[in-house]
Amino acid sequence: MSPATPQDSLLSDAHAAARRALRGIALFECIKGIAALAALAGVLDLMHRDVRHLAVTLIGRFGLNPNARYPSLLLHYADLLPNANVTLLVMLATGYVALRFAEAWGLWYDRAWGEWLGALSGGLYIPFELRHLEQRPGWINAAVLAGNVFVVVFLVYRLWTRRRQAGESASAAQGG
């Protein structure tokens, strides 16, 4: 057995940092799944209530102008909720939650399919985040976009590294 070299130590540190990053992303995806599940439960609970009355009460309690942007949006969506297709809403939310949990599990356990799922699902958001940033420039929107781009680039880099290492292993196994 050969002694450890400084390069081995750097590779080990890089591997540990990548694993921490993957687990951080996995934890974030799991939290998004839990939040979506909680939101679904909240929406389903609201289905059996007078949502417009609740919205008007909430707006009045905080002394907001019902004609202002966000209170009027709240009223608009309060009017839409009773007519929503609950089955479709539950199916879409369940699919989203399952996707987030599957991605989190795959990333936590360092699976290539988890990285593919994360890169693809994160990449789908980027055009929408760019458009949102263009329409509403701000630090928060820029940070969300930058964070998502970082995650996608990191996962794509991991996938590229996996493929390169697999090619090197196959080449070494063939003797050349």
C-alpha positions as a Markdown table, in Angstrom:
| # | Residue | x | y | z |
|---|---|---|---|---|
| 1 | Met | 0.0 | 0.0 | 0.0 |
| 2 | Ser | 1.5 | 3.3 | -1.0 |
| 3 | Pro | 1.7 | 6.3 | 1.3 |
| 4 | Ala | -0.9 | 9.1 | 1.0 |
| 5 | Thr | 0.2 | 12.0 | -1.1 |
| 6 | Pro | -0.9 | 15.7 | -0.8 |
| 7 | Gln | -2.8 | 15.2 | -4.0 |
| 8 | Asp | -4.8 | 12.3 | -2.4 |
| 9 | Ser | -5.6 | 14.6 | 0.5 |
| 10 | Leu | -6.9 | 17.3 | -1.9 |
| 11 | Leu | -9.0 | 14.8 | -3.8 |
| 12 | Ser | -10.4 | 13.5 | -0.5 |
| 13 | Asp | -11.2 | 17.1 | 0.6 |
| 14 | Ala | -12.9 | 17.8 | -2.7 |
| 15 | His | -14.9 | 14.6 | -2.5 |
| 16 | Ala | -16.1 | 15.5 | 1.0 |
| 17 | Ala | -17.0 | 19.0 | -0.1 |
| 18 | Ala | -18.9 | 17.7 | -3.1 |
| 19 | Arg | -20.8 | 15.2 | -0.8 |
| 20 | Arg | -21.7 | 18.0 | 1.6 |
| 21 | Ala | -22.9 | 20.1 | -1.4 |
| 22 | Leu | -25.0 | 17.2 | -2.7 |
| 23 | Arg | -26.5 | 16.6 | 0.8 |
| 24 | Gly | -27.3 | 20.4 | 1.1 |
| 25 | Ile | -29.1 | 20.3 | -2.2 |
| 26 | Ala | -30.9 | 17.1 | -1.2 |
| 27 | Leu | -32.0 | 18.7 | 2.1 |
| 28 | Phe | -33.2 | 21.8 | 0.2 |
| 29 | Glu | -35.2 | 19.6 | -2.2 |
| 30 | Cys | -36.7 | 17.7 | 0.6 |
| 31 | Ile | -37.8 | 21.0 | 2.3 |
| 32 | Lys | -39.4 | 22.1 | -0.9 |
| 33 | Gly | -41.3 | 18.8 | -1.0 |
| 34 | Ile | -42.5 | 19.2 | 2.6 |
| 35 | Ala | -43.5 | 22.8 | 1.9 |
| 36 | Ala | -45.5 | 21.7 | -1.1 |
| 37 | Leu | -47.2 | 19.0 | 0.9 |
| 38 | Ala | -48.1 | 21.6 | 3.7 |
| 39 | Ala | -49.4 | 24.0 | 1.0 |
| 40 | Leu | -51.5 | 21.3 | -0.5 |
| 41 | Ala | -52.9 | 20.4 | 2.9 |
| 42 | Gly | -53.7 | 24.1 | 3.5 |
| 43 | Val | -55.4 | 24.5 | 0.2 |
| 44 | Leu | -57.5 | 21.4 | 0.7 |
| 45 | Asp | -58.5 | 22.7 | 4.2 |
| 46 | Leu | -59.5 | 26.0 | 2.6 |
| 47 | Met | -61.7 | 24.2 | 0.1 |
| 48 | His | -64.4 | 23.7 | 2.8 |
| 49 | Arg | -64.4 | 27.3 | 3.9 |
| 50 | Asp | -65.6 | 30.7 | 2.6 |
| 51 | Val | -62.2 | 31.7 | 1.2 |
| 52 | Arg | -63.3 | 35.1 | 0.0 |
| 53 | His | -64.6 | 36.0 | 3.5 |
| 54 | Leu | -61.3 | 34.8 | 5.0 |
| 55 | Ala | -59.3 | 36.9 | 2.5 |
| 56 | Val | -61.5 | 40.0 | 3.2 |
| 57 | Thr | -61.1 | 39.5 | 7.0 |
| 58 | Leu | -57.3 | 39.1 | 6.6 |
| 59 | Ile | -57.0 | 42.2 | 4.5 |
| 60 | Gly | -59.1 | 44.2 | 7.0 |
| 61 | Arg | -57.2 | 42.9 | 10.0 |
| 62 | Phe | -53.9 | 44.2 | 8.5 |
| 63 | Gly | -55.5 | 47.5 | 7.3 |
| 64 | Leu | -54.5 | 46.9 | 3.7 |
| 65 | Asn | -56.1 | 48.5 | 0.7 |
| 66 | Pro | -58.1 | 45.8 | -1.1 |
| 67 | Asn | -57.4 | 47.6 | -4.5 |
| 68 | Ala | -53.6 | 47.4 | -3.9 |
| 69 | Arg | -51.6 | 44.8 | -5.9 |
| 70 | Tyr | -51.2 | 41.9 | -3.4 |
| 71 | Pro | -54.5 | 42.2 | -1.6 |
| 72 | Ser | -56.3 | 42.3 | -5.0 |
| 73 | Leu | -54.4 | 39.2 | -6.1 |
| 74 | Leu | -55.4 | 37.5 | -2.8 |
| 75 | Leu | -59.0 | 38.3 | -3.5 |
| 76 | His | -58.7 | 37.1 | -7.1 |
| 77 | Tyr | -57.3 | 33.7 | -6.1 |
| 78 | Ala | -59.8 | 33.4 | -3.3 |
| 79 | Asp | -62.6 | 33.7 | -5.9 |
| 80 | Leu | -60.9 | 31.0 | -8.1 |
| 81 | Leu | -60.3 | 28.4 | -5.4 |
| 82 | Pro | -63.9 | 27.2 | -4.9 |
| 83 | Asn | -64.1 | 26.4 | -8.6 |
| 84 | Ala | -60.7 | 24.7 | -8.8 |
| 85 | Asn | -60.4 | 21.1 | -10.1 |
| 86 | Val | -59.4 | 19.5 | -6.8 |
| 87 | Thr | -58.5 | 16.1 | -8.4 |
| 88 | Leu | -56.1 | 17.8 | -10.9 |
| 89 | Leu | -54.7 | 20.0 | -8.1 |
| 90 | Val | -54.0 | 17.0 | -5.9 |
| 91 | Met | -52.5 | 15.0 | -8.8 |
| 92 | Leu | -50.1 | 17.8 | -9.8 |
| 93 | Ala | -49.1 | 18.5 | -6.2 |
| 94 | Thr | -48.5 | 14.8 | -5.5 |
| 95 | Gly | -46.4 | 14.5 | -8.6 |
| 96 | Tyr | -44.4 | 17.6 | -7.6 |
| 97 | Val | -43.9 | 16.3 | -4.0 |
| 98 | Ala | -42.9 | 12.8 | -5.3 |
| 99 | Leu | -40.4 | 14.4 | -7.7 |
| 100 | Arg | -38.8 | 16.5 | -4.9 |
| 101 | Phe | -38.6 | 13.6 | -2.5 |
| 102 | Ala | -37.1 | 11.2 | -5.2 |
| 103 | Glu | -34.6 | 13.9 | -6.2 |
| 104 | Ala | -33.6 | 14.4 | -2.6 |
| 105 | Trp | -33.2 | 10.7 | -2.0 |
| 106 | Gly | -31.1 | 10.3 | -5.1 |
| 107 | Leu | -28.8 | 13.2 | -4.3 |
| 108 | Trp | -28.5 | 12.2 | -0.6 |
| 109 | Tyr | -27.3 | 8.7 | -1.7 |
| 110 | Asp | -25.1 | 10.1 | -4.5 |
| 111 | Arg | -27.0 | 8.4 | -7.3 |
| 112 | Ala | -26.4 | 9.5 | -10.9 |
| 113 | Trp | -30.2 | 9.5 | -11.6 |
| 114 | Gly | -30.7 | 11.9 | -8.7 |
| 115 | Glu | -28.2 | 14.3 | -10.3 |
| 116 | Trp | -29.9 | 13.9 | -13.7 |
| 117 | Leu | -33.3 | 14.6 | -12.1 |
| 118 | Gly | -31.9 | 17.6 | -10.2 |
| 119 | Ala | -30.2 | 19.1 | -13.3 |
| 120 | Leu | -33.2 | 18.6 | -15.5 |
| 121 | Ser | -35.8 | 19.9 | -13.0 |
| 122 | Gly | -33.6 | 22.8 | -12.0 |
| 123 | Gly | -32.8 | 23.6 | -15.6 |
| 124 | Leu | -36.5 | 23.9 | -16.4 |
| 125 | Tyr | -36.9 | 26.8 | -14.0 |
| 126 | Ile | -34.1 | 28.9 | -15.4 |
| 127 | Pro | -35.9 | 30.4 | -18.4 |
| 128 | Phe | -38.8 | 31.3 | -16.1 |
| 129 | Glu | -36.5 | 32.8 | -13.5 |
| 130 | Leu | -34.7 | 34.8 | -16.2 |
| 131 | Arg | -38.0 | 36.2 | -17.4 |
| 132 | His | -39.1 | 37.0 | -13.9 |
| 133 | Leu | -35.8 | 38.8 | -13.2 |
| 134 | Glu | -36.2 | 40.8 | -16.4 |
| 135 | Gln | -39.8 | 41.8 | -15.4 |
| 136 | Arg | -39.0 | 42.5 | -11.8 |
| 137 | Pro | -35.3 | 43.2 | -11.3 |
| 138 | Gly | -34.2 | 42.7 | -7.7 |
| 139 | Trp | -31.6 | 41.1 | -5.4 |
| 140 | Ile | -33.9 | 38.3 | -4.3 |
| 141 | Asn | -34.8 | 37.3 | -7.8 |
| 142 | Ala | -31.2 | 37.5 | -8.9 |
| 143 | Ala | -30.1 | 35.4 | -5.9 |
| 144 | Val | -32.8 | 32.7 | -6.7 |
| 145 | Leu | -31.6 | 32.6 | -10.3 |
| 146 | Ala | -27.9 | 32.5 | -9.3 |
| 147 | Gly | -28.6 | 29.7 | -6.8 |
| 148 | Asn | -30.5 | 27.6 | -9.3 |
| 149 | Val | -27.8 | 28.1 | -12.0 |
| 150 | Phe | -25.1 | 27.1 | -9.5 |
| 151 | Val | -27.0 | 23.9 | -8.6 |
| 152 | Val | -27.6 | 23.0 | -12.2 |
| 153 | Val | -24.0 | 23.7 | -13.2 |
| 154 | Phe | -22.7 | 21.7 | -10.2 |
| 155 | Leu | -24.9 | 18.7 | -11.0 |
| 156 | Val | -24.0 | 18.8 | -14.7 |
| 157 | Tyr | -20.3 | 18.9 | -13.7 |
| 158 | Arg | -20.8 | 15.9 | -11.4 |
| 159 | Leu | -22.5 | 14.0 | -14.2 |
| 160 | Trp | -19.7 | 15.0 | -16.6 |
| 161 | Thr | -17.1 | 13.8 | -14.0 |
| 162 | Arg | -18.9 | 10.5 | -13.6 |
| 163 | Arg | -18.9 | 9.9 | -17.3 |
| 164 | Arg | -15.2 | 10.8 | -17.7 |
| 165 | Gln | -14.3 | 8.5 | -14.8 |
| 166 | Ala | -16.3 | 5.7 | -16.2 |
| 167 | Gly | -14.5 | 6.1 | -19.5 |
| 168 | Glu | -11.1 | 6.1 | -17.8 |
| 169 | Ser | -12.1 | 3.0 | -15.9 |
| 170 | Ala | -13.2 | 1.2 | -19.0 |
| 171 | Ser | -10.1 | 2.3 | -20.8 |
| 172 | Ala | -7.9 | 1.0 | -18.0 |
| 173 | Ala | -9.8 | -2.3 | -17.8 |
| 174 | Gln | -9.1 | -2.8 | -21.6 |
| 175 | Gly | -5.4 | -2.2 | -20.9 |
| 176 | Gly | -4.9 | 1.0 | -22.6 |
